[in-house]
């Protein structure tokens, strides 16, 4: 029984060690790298909005992809403890209650991405419902802030609301993809829905 557990920990540690070596604050960067490798969503000069950006791995990687000609905006209710490049802006706030402050974030983003996850309780129905609420908030922001033809990346916990959210994405985008990164932990119910070519 111990051997598979040990093997799984080594798998997880591999990404954590690699993130540290490559100066990213979390292993989650490799999920976005896999998405980028497969779909090439972020390009030089793009405007990117990162919802739920703390601790900042996706923010840093997106900034590398856009280059200095681009601009990356991160939003999170937790402050960042990393140094960010000059073409990155951070906004401290909760996307579920951001309201009028949404205007200050700007608009005409080429890519909006959400790696948001709720505070988990261990109760599947509660956790998936909370994940669904965050995804709906992220999609609402994408509808307002994405350029026509833009792309949306959103993490969701698989549960009874998954199909409803997928249908919402289908209604806003001409194409969609469902993607499970190899770097996701094996026990995780997370999956990414990618909206391509916003209507």
C-alpha positions in Angstrom: 0.0 0.0 0.0 2.8 2.4 0.8 4.6 2.1 -2.6 2.0 3.8 -4.8 1.6 6.6 -2.2 5.4 7.1 -2.3 5.4 7.1 -6.0 2.6 9.7 -6.1 4.5 11.9 -3.7 7.6 11.7 -5.9 5.4 12.7 -8.9 4.1 15.8 -7.0 7.5 16.7 -5.6 8.9 16.6 -9.1 6.8 19.6 -10.2 7.3 21.4 -6.9 11.1 21.0 -7.1 11.1 22.1 -10.8 9.0 25.2 -10.0 11.4 26.2 -7.3 14.3 25.7 -9.6 12.7 27.8 -12.3 11.7 30.6 -9.9 7.9 30.1 -9.9 6.1 30.3 -6.6 3.9 27.2 -7.3 3.8 24.0 -9.3 0.5 25.2 -10.9 2.5 27.0 -13.6 3.0 23.6 -15.4 -0.8 23.3 -16.0 -0.8 26.6 -17.9 2.4 25.6 -19.7 0.6 22.4 -20.9 -2.4 24.4 -22.0 -0.2 26.9 -23.8 1.8 24.2 -25.5 -1.3 22.6 -26.9 -3.4 25.6 -27.8 -1.0 28.6 -28.1 -3.5 31.0 -26.6 -1.2 33.8 -25.3 0.9 35.7 -27.8 3.5 38.5 -27.8 1.8 41.8 -27.2 -1.4 40.3 -25.8 -3.4 41.8 -22.9 -4.1 39.0 -20.3 -6.3 39.0 -17.2 -5.5 36.4 -14.5 -8.3 35.8 -12.1 -7.2 34.3 -8.8 -3.6 34.9 -9.6 -2.0 34.4 -6.2 0.7 33.1 -5.5 1.6 34.3 -9.0 3.0 31.5 -11.1 0.4 31.9 -14.0 1.0 35.7 -13.8 4.7 35.4 -14.3 4.4 32.8 -17.1 1.8 34.9 -18.9 4.1 37.9 -18.6 6.9 35.9 -20.2 4.6 35.0 -23.1 3.3 38.5 -23.7 6.7 40.2 -23.4 7.2 43.8 -22.5 4.9 44.9 -25.4 2.0 43.1 -23.7 0.2 43.7 -20.4 -0.9 41.3 -17.7 -3.4 42.1 -14.9 -3.8 39.8 -11.9 -6.7 39.9 -9.4 -6.8 38.0 -6.1 -8.1 38.5 -2.6 -4.7 37.4 -1.3 -1.7 39.8 -1.7 1.3 38.8 -3.8 4.6 38.2 -2.2 6.6 38.0 -5.4 8.3 40.7 -7.4 6.3 41.3 -10.6 7.6 42.7 -14.0 6.9 46.3 -15.0 4.2 45.2 -17.5 2.3 43.4 -14.8 -0.4 45.0 -12.6 -1.9 43.5 -9.5 -5.4 44.3 -8.1 -6.3 43.2 -4.6 -10.0 42.2 -4.6 -12.5 39.4 -4.6 -14.1 38.6 -8.0 -17.3 37.6 -6.3 -17.8 41.1 -4.9 -15.8 43.2 -7.3 -18.8 45.2 -8.6 -18.1 48.7 -9.8 -14.3 48.2 -9.3 -14.4 46.0 -12.3 -14.1 49.1 -14.5 -10.6 49.9 -13.1 -9.4 46.6 -14.4 -9.7 47.7 -18.0 -11.1 45.8 -21.0 -10.2 44.4 -24.4 -8.3 41.5 -23.1 -7.1 38.8 -25.5 -7.0 36.1 -22.9 -8.8 35.8 -19.6 -7.7 32.9 -17.4 -9.1 31.6 -14.1 -7.3 29.1 -11.9 -9.7 30.0 -9.1 -10.4 27.4 -6.5 -12.8 27.6 -3.5 -11.7 27.0 0.1 -12.5 23.3 0.2 -14.5 21.6 2.9 -14.0 17.9 1.9 -17.7 17.7 1.1 -17.9 17.1 -2.7 -21.3 18.8 -3.3 -20.3 21.9 -1.4 -16.9 22.2 -3.0 -18.2 21.6 -6.6 -21.0 24.2 -6.0 -18.5 26.7 -4.8 -16.2 26.0 -7.7 -19.2 26.5 -10.1 -20.0 29.9 -8.5 -16.4 31.1 -9.1 -16.5 29.8 -12.7 -19.8 31.7 -13.4 -18.2 34.9 -12.0 -15.1 34.4 -14.1 -17.2 33.7 -17.3 -19.3 36.9 -16.6 -16.1 38.9 -16.4 -14.9 37.3 -19.6 -18.1 38.2 -21.4 -17.6 41.8 -20.4 -13.8 42.1 -20.8 -12.7 39.8 -23.6 -12.2 41.0 -27.2 -14.3 39.3 -29.9 -12.2 36.3 -30.9 -10.5 36.1 -27.5 -9.9 33.0 -25.4 -11.0 31.9 -21.9 -9.3 29.3 -19.6 -11.2 28.2 -16.6 -10.6 25.6 -13.9 -13.7 23.8 -12.6 -14.2 20.9 -10.2 -16.1 18.2 -11.9 -19.6 17.7 -10.4 -23.3 18.0 -11.1 -22.9 21.6 -12.4 -20.1 20.8 -14.8 -22.4 20.3 -17.8 -24.4 23.5 -17.1 -21.1 25.5 -17.0 -19.9 23.9 -20.2 -23.1 24.9 -21.9 -22.6 28.5 -20.7 -19.1 28.5 -22.3 -20.4 27.0 -25.5 -23.0 29.8 -25.7 -20.3 32.5 -25.5 -17.5 30.9 -27.7 -17.5 29.4 -31.2 -15.2 26.6 -30.1 -14.4 24.9 -26.7 -12.0 22.3 -25.4 -11.9 20.2 -22.2 -8.4 19.6 -20.9 -6.9 17.7 -18.0 -3.2 18.6 -17.5 -0.8 15.8 -16.7 0.6 18.0 -14.0 -2.8 18.0 -12.1 -2.6 15.9 -9.0 -4.1 12.4 -9.8 -6.7 12.7 -7.0 -7.8 16.1 -8.1 -11.3 16.6 -9.6 -10.2 19.8 -11.4 -10.5 20.1 -15.1 -10.1 23.0 -17.5 -12.7 24.3 -19.9 -11.2 26.5 -22.7 -13.3 28.8 -24.7 -11.9 29.7 -28.1 -13.0 32.5 -30.5 -15.4 34.6 -28.3 -18.6 35.4 -30.2 
